[in-house]
Amino acid sequence: MADPSDEAQGLRLVRAFLSLPPEKRAEVIAFVEDLVRAHVAPVDGREATPT
């Protein structure tokens, strides 16, 4: 089970994200997608594709 402080931090992050204007949300999503792509190892020599 998650630590209650971890859950509270997660809720604060979600609230902060939702309070952003749409264009800033899009920037955050693009940034996170770039981070994921940089840290996900390709499977069988193929690049990961977003779903």
VENDA-V368334 format. One record per backbone hydrogen bond with DSSP energy under -0.5 kcal/mol. NH is the residue of the N-H (numbers start at 0). CO is the residue of the C=O. E is the energy in kcal/mol with one decimal. If there is no record, write none. Layout:
nh=(NH & NH)
co=(CO & CO)
e=(E & E)
//
This chain:
nh=(5 & 6 & 7 & 8 & 9 & 10 & 11 & 12 & 13 & 14 & 15 & 16 & 17 & 18 & 19 & 19 & 23 & 24 & 25 & 26 & 27 & 28 & 29 & 30 & 31 & 32 & 33 & 34 & 35 & 36 & 37 & 38 & 38 & 39 & 40 & 42 & 43 & 45)
co=(2 & 2 & 3 & 4 & 5 & 6 & 7 & 8 & 9 & 10 & 11 & 12 & 13 & 14 & 15 & 16 & 20 & 20 & 21 & 22 & 23 & 24 & 25 & 26 & 27 & 28 & 29 & 30 & 31 & 32 & 33 & 34 & 35 & 35 & 38 & 45 & 41 & 42)
e=(-0.8 & -2.0 & -2.3 & -2.2 & -2.4 & -2.3 & -2.2 & -2.3 & -2.3 & -2.6 & -2.5 & -2.6 & -2.7 & -1.4 & -0.5 & -1.3 & -0.8 & -2.1 & -2.2 & -1.5 & -2.3 & -2.7 & -2.4 & -2.3 & -2.6 & -2.6 & -2.2 & -2.2 & -2.6 & -2.5 & -2.1 & -1.3 & -0.6 & -1.4 & -0.6 & -0.7 & -0.5 & -2.2)
//
